[in-house]
């Protein structure tokens, strides 16, 4: 480990291994969310036509994915308190790659729903443990920044799916959506290889302190985890409810973005893909930006500002049907897209003890997942009923506004937890 800064090094400061870990976390989030979930946004129009799905059925495919994610979130959090992440994450990534590959073999709505649900299970098993890494490898005042870097993986997934998938579909033809799922499965397999070789569980394993921690301060002893602390913590319930507002609202925008632009906005699939790619490019730094600001101004104010931006984004998308408005909406979403997951991942460490952070993150993700599960079928039903997605995006804006106001009512943490 001579290439990395240790606790006893007297020489020049070198790269801390925490940055290798946060890069792996970034790639794991890319796999679990950026590819496995948001890739569906660009594949949806072609897959819908190929399998002869209604918009409601397309929404249920997204919901199946989110229900799988929901079911696995708390379980993955519990497993992460007992299993070394170096063992858990490779297993989850391999399962995810398999699920994506199986999705390419779907022959109709039932098999597609089953495949997307399995993929959701694997996504939760990857994302929850991966988002625990900043808590283990970074000091508390650096966790928002680190979590923000990791959530940028979602943005990278948007770029790849927005720019590459339309090319695959255009060149392959009607079966291009199947090749797109196989392409995503191959990328996840590559991340599995890197994680298997480079991931380490804790900084102590390589002779380091968490990045940003005082070298003179030894780690404090931690009491064993007691699960009732998670369920009985009112702050975690409040965080989870706010997180659910984000889950419900953003997923409507992300799921039906391309379908709305091509069916109602007059854009070609390639143009919609380019705009989705723009969202991805802008979102790469969104988690880092807002996570770092939340470290300085407080989590509640960071959340409120981002929810306000999302409200403006969704309402603009619904009401102003012109290309400049679409671009404005995409830019607003891109600049703030993954900030809420980053802030939430950092916030759970402020409201609960370190041994319980994986379970706490899994718990609030269950509530987040409930919002996600309700969003797509509600939006799909509204679209089938009104023959337009405008009402669905207005509903997303209203729920986002509730999240904004609720964030301002949060109580600040009283002190560090051990």
C-alpha positions in Angstrom: 0.0 0.0 0.0 3.0 2.3 -0.5 1.1 4.2 -3.2 -1.5 5.3 -0.7 -1.3 7.5 2.3 -1.1 5.5 5.6 -1.5 6.5 9.2 2.2 6.5 9.9 3.5 8.0 6.7 6.0 10.8 7.3 6.5 11.5 3.6 4.5 13.6 1.2 0.8 13.1 1.1 -0.3 10.5 -1.3 -3.6 9.3 -2.7 -5.8 7.9 0.0 -7.4 4.6 -0.8 -10.8 6.1 0.0 -10.7 7.6 -3.5 -10.4 4.2 -5.0 -13.3 3.1 -2.9 -15.5 6.0 -3.9 -14.7 5.4 -7.6 -15.8 1.8 -7.1 -18.9 3.1 -5.4 -19.5 5.4 -8.4 -19.3 2.4 -10.7 -21.6 0.3 -8.5 -24.2 3.1 -8.6 -23.7 3.3 -12.3 -24.6 -0.4 -12.6 -27.5 -0.5 -10.1 -29.2 2.8 -11.1 -27.6 4.4 -14.2 -27.7 1.2 -16.3 -30.2 -1.2 -14.8 -32.9 1.4 -14.0 -32.4 4.5 -16.2 -31.4 2.5 -19.2 -35.1 1.5 -19.3 -36.0 5.0 -20.1 -34.3 4.9 -23.5 -35.2 1.2 -24.2 -38.9 1.7 -23.3 -40.3 3.0 -26.6 -38.7 0.2 -28.7 -39.4 -2.5 -26.1 -43.1 -1.3 -25.8 -43.5 -1.7 -29.5 -41.7 -5.0 -29.7 -43.8 -6.6 -26.9 -47.0 -4.7 -27.8 -47.4 -3.1 -24.3 -49.8 -0.4 -23.2 -48.4 2.6 -21.3 -49.9 1.2 -18.1 -48.1 -2.1 -18.7 -44.9 -0.2 -19.3 -45.4 1.6 -16.0 -45.9 -1.7 -14.3 -42.6 -2.9 -15.6 -40.9 0.0 -14.0 -42.9 -0.7 -10.8 -41.8 -4.3 -10.8 -38.3 -3.1 -10.9 -38.9 -0.7 -8.0 -40.8 -3.3 -6.0 -37.8 -5.7 -6.4 -35.5 -2.9 -5.3 -37.8 -2.1 -2.4 -37.9 -5.7 -1.2 -34.2 -6.1 -1.3 -33.2 -2.7 0.2 -33.7 -3.4 3.9 -32.5 -7.0 3.5 -29.3 -5.7 1.8 -28.9 -3.2 4.6 -29.2 -5.9 7.2 -26.8 -8.1 5.3 -24.3 -5.3 5.1 -24.1 -5.1 8.9 -23.0 -8.8 9.0 -21.4 -9.6 5.7 -18.2 -7.9 4.5 -19.0 -5.6 1.6 -16.1 -7.2 -0.3 -18.1 -10.4 -0.4 -21.6 -9.0 -0.7 -21.2 -6.5 -3.6 -19.6 -8.9 -6.1 -22.4 -11.4 -5.6 -25.0 -8.7 -6.1 -23.3 -7.3 -9.2 -23.1 -10.8 -10.8 -26.9 -11.2 -10.1 -27.5 -7.8 -11.6 -25.7 -8.7 -14.8 -27.6 -11.9 -15.0 -31.0 -10.1 -14.6 -30.2 -7.6 -17.3 -29.3 -10.5 -19.7 -32.5 -12.3 -18.9 -34.5 -9.2 -19.7 -33.3 -9.4 -23.2 -35.1 -12.7 -23.6 -38.6 -11.5 -22.6 -41.4 -12.6 -24.9 -44.3 -10.6 -23.4 -45.5 -8.6 -20.4 -45.4 -11.5 -17.8 -41.8 -12.5 -18.6 -40.7 -8.9 -18.9 -42.2 -8.1 -15.5 -40.5 -11.1 -13.9 -37.1 -10.1 -15.4 -37.4 -6.5 -14.4 -38.4 -7.5 -10.8 -35.4 -9.8 -10.5 -33.2 -6.9 -11.8 -34.7 -4.6 -9.2 -33.8 -7.1 -6.4 -30.2 -7.2 -7.6 -30.1 -3.4 -8.0 -31.1 -2.9 -4.3 -28.5 -5.5 -3.3 -25.8 -3.4 -5.1 -26.9 0.2 -4.4 -27.6 0.1 -0.6 -24.3 -1.5 0.4 -22.4 0.7 -2.1 -23.9 3.9 -0.6 -22.7 2.8 2.8 -19.0 3.0 1.7 -18.7 6.8 2.3 -19.8 6.3 6.0 -17.0 3.8 6.5 -14.2 5.5 4.5 -14.8 9.2 5.1 -15.1 11.5 8.2 -18.6 12.9 8.9 -17.9 16.3 7.4 -16.7 14.7 4.1 -19.5 12.2 3.6 -21.9 14.4 1.7 -19.1 15.1 -0.8 -18.2 11.4 -1.1 -21.8 10.2 -1.4 -22.2 12.9 -4.1 -19.4 11.5 -6.1 -20.9 8.1 -6.0 -24.4 9.2 -7.0 -22.8 10.7 -10.1 -22.8 7.1 -11.4 -26.4 7.6 -12.2 -25.5 10.5 -14.5 -22.9 8.5 -16.3 -25.6 5.9 -16.9 -27.8 8.5 -18.4 -25.0 9.6 -20.8 -24.3 6.0 -21.9 -28.0 5.1 -22.3 -28.9 8.3 -24.0 -26.1 8.3 -26.5 -25.5 4.5 -27.1 -28.8 2.8 -26.9 -30.5 4.8 -29.7 -27.6 3.9 -31.9 -27.9 0.2 -31.1 -31.7 0.3 -31.7 -31.3 2.2 -35.0 -28.7 -0.1 -36.4 -30.2 -3.4 -35.2 -33.8 -2.6 -35.9 -36.9 -3.9 -34.1 -34.8 -6.3 -31.9 -32.4 -3.6 -30.9 -33.9 -3.3 -27.5 -32.8 -6.9 -26.7 -29.2 -6.1 -27.8 -29.4 -3.0 -25.6 -30.1 -5.0 -22.5 -27.2 -7.3 -23.4 -24.9 -4.3 -23.8 -25.9 -3.1 -20.3 -25.3 -6.6 -18.9 -21.8 -6.6 -20.3 -21.0 -3.2 -18.7 -22.1 -4.5 -15.3 -20.0 -7.6 -15.7 -17.0 -5.3 -16.2 -17.8 -3.4 -13.0 -18.1 -6.8 -11.3 -14.5 -7.6 -12.3 -13.1 -4.3 -11.0 -15.0 -4.6 -7.7 -13.9 -8.1 -7.1 -10.3 -7.1 -7.5 -10.1 -3.7 -5.8 -12.8 -3.4 -3.1 -11.7 -3.3 0.6 -14.0 -3.4 3.6 -12.6 -0.7 5.9 -9.7 1.7 6.0 -8.2 -0.1 8.9 -7.6 -3.1 6.7 -5.0 -1.1 4.7 -3.6 0.8 7.7 -5.5 4.0 7.2 -7.9 6.3 9.0 -11.1 7.4 7.3 -10.4 10.3 4.9 -10.6 13.6 6.7 -10.4 12.1 10.2 -7.8 13.3 12.7 -4.8 11.0 12.7 -4.4 11.5 16.4 -7.9 10.3 17.2 -8.3 6.5 17.4 -11.7 5.1 16.3 -14.3 5.2 19.1 -15.6 1.9 20.3 -19.1 1.2 18.9 -22.0 -0.6 20.7 -23.5 -3.5 18.9 -26.4 -2.7 16.6 -30.0 -2.9 18.0 -32.5 -3.0 15.1 -35.3 -1.4 17.2 -33.3 1.8 17.1 -34.0 2.1 13.4 -37.7 1.5 13.6 -38.2 3.7 16.7 -36.2 6.7 15.3 -38.7 9.4 14.3 -36.0 11.3 12.4 -35.5 8.3 10.1 -39.3 8.1 9.5 -39.2 11.8 8.6 -36.3 11.3 6.3 -38.0 8.3 4.7 -41.2 10.2 4.0 -39.3 13.0 2.3 -37.3 10.5 0.4 -40.6 8.9 -0.8 -41.7 12.3 -2.3 -38.5 12.3 -4.3 -39.1 8.6 -5.4 -42.6 9.3 -6.5 -41.9 12.5 -8.4 -38.6 12.0 -10.1 -39.4 8.5 -11.4 -42.4 9.8 -13.3 -40.0 12.2 -15.1 -37.3 9.7 -15.7 -39.5 6.8 -16.8 -41.7 8.7 -19.3 -39.2 11.4 -20.4 -38.4 9.9 -23.8 -42.0 8.7 -24.4 -43.4 12.2 -23.8 -40.9 13.9 -26.0 -41.4 11.6 -28.9 -45.2 11.2 -28.7 -46.2 14.7 -27.6 -43.2 16.9 -27.9 -42.5 16.3 -31.6 -38.9 15.2 -31.0 -37.3 12.2 -32.8 -36.0 9.3 -30.6 -32.4 10.4 -31.4 -33.2 14.0 -30.3 -34.8 12.7 -27.1 -31.8 10.5 -26.5 -29.5 13.5 -26.9 -31.5 15.5 -24.4 -31.4 12.6 -22.0 -27.6 12.5 -22.6 -27.5 16.2 -21.7 -29.3 15.4 -18.4 -26.6 12.8 -17.8 -23.7 15.1 -18.5 -25.1 17.8 -16.2 -25.9 15.4 -13.5 -22.4 14.0 -13.2 -21.5 16.6 -10.7 -24.9 17.2 -9.2 -24.4 14.9 -6.2 -21.0 16.2 -5.5 -22.2 19.9 -5.8 -25.2 19.6 -3.5 -23.7 17.0 -1.2 -20.8 19.4 -0.5 -23.2 22.3 -0.1 -25.4 20.3 2.3 -22.2 19.5 4.4 -21.9 23.3 4.8 -25.4 24.6 5.0 -27.2 21.6 6.6 -29.0 18.7 5.1 -32.5 20.2 5.5 -31.7 23.4 3.5 -29.9 21.4 0.8 -33.0 19.2 0.4 -35.4 22.1 0.3 -33.5 23.9 -2.4 -33.2 20.8 -4.6 -36.9 19.9 -4.2 -37.7 23.5 -5.2 -35.7 23.1 -8.4 -37.4 19.8 -9.2 -40.8 21.4 -8.8 -39.9 24.0 -11.3 -38.4 21.4 -13.6 -41.5 19.1 -13.7 -44.1 21.9 -14.0 -42.1 23.5 -16.9 -41.9 20.1 -18.7 -45.7 19.7 -18.3 -46.9 23.1 -19.4 -44.4 24.6 -21.9 -44.5 22.3 -24.9 -41.6 23.8 -26.9 -38.0 22.7 -27.4 -36.4 25.6 -25.3 -38.7 24.6 -22.4 -37.7 21.0 -22.7 -34.1 21.9 -22.7 -34.6 24.2 -19.6 -36.4 21.4 -17.8 -33.7 18.9 -18.7 -31.0 21.3 -17.5 -32.7 21.9 -14.1 -33.1 18.2 -13.5 -29.6 17.4 -14.6 -28.0 20.0 -12.3 -29.9 18.6 -9.3 -30.7 15.0 -10.3 -28.8 12.9 -7.9 -28.4 15.3 -5.1 -31.2 14.0 -2.9 -29.9 10.4 -2.7 -26.4 11.8 -1.9 -27.8 14.0 0.9 -29.9 11.2 2.3 -27.0 8.8 2.3 -25.0 11.3 4.3 -27.9 12.3 6.5 -28.6 8.8 7.9 -25.2 8.9 9.6 -26.2 12.1 11.4 -29.3 10.6 12.8 -28.2 7.0 13.8 -25.1 5.2 15.0 -22.5 4.0 12.5 -23.2 0.2 13.0 -26.8 0.9 12.1 -26.2 3.0 9.0 -26.6 0.2 6.5 -29.9 -0.8 8.0 -31.1 2.8 8.4 -30.3 3.5 4.8 -32.1 0.4 3.8 -35.1 1.4 5.9 -35.5 4.9 4.4 -35.0 3.4 1.0 -38.1 1.2 1.6 -40.2 4.3 2.0 -38.4 5.8 -1.0 -39.2 2.7 -3.0 -42.9 2.9 -2.0 -43.0 6.3 -3.7 -41.2 4.9 -6.7 -43.6 1.9 -7.0 -46.6 4.2 -6.9 -45.3 6.7 -9.5 -45.1 4.9 -12.8 -48.5 3.1 -12.8 -50.2 6.3 -11.6 -48.6 8.3 -14.4 -49.3 5.6 -16.9 -52.9 5.4 -15.9 -53.2 9.2 -16.1 -51.6 9.2 -19.6 -54.0 6.4 -20.8 -57.0 8.3 -19.4 -56.1 11.8 -20.5 -54.1 10.9 -23.6 -51.3 13.1 -22.3 -48.5 13.0 -19.8 -49.0 16.7 -18.8 -51.2 15.8 -15.8 -48.6 13.2 -14.6 -45.8 15.7 -14.7 -47.9 18.3 -12.8 -48.6 15.7 -10.1 -44.9 15.1 -9.9 -44.4 18.8 -9.4 -46.9 18.9 -6.6 -45.4 16.0 -4.7 -42.0 17.5 -5.1 -43.3 20.8 -3.5 -44.5 18.7 -0.6 -41.0 17.4 -0.2 -39.6 20.9 -0.3 -41.9 22.1 2.5 -41.3 19.0 4.6 -37.6 19.3 4.4 -37.8 22.8 6.0 -39.6 21.2 9.0 -36.9 18.6 9.7 -35.1 18.9 13.0 -31.3 19.3 13.0 -29.3 16.4 14.4 -28.2 16.9 18.0 -24.7 15.4 17.7 -22.5 12.6 16.4 -23.5 9.0 16.8 -21.2 6.1 17.5 
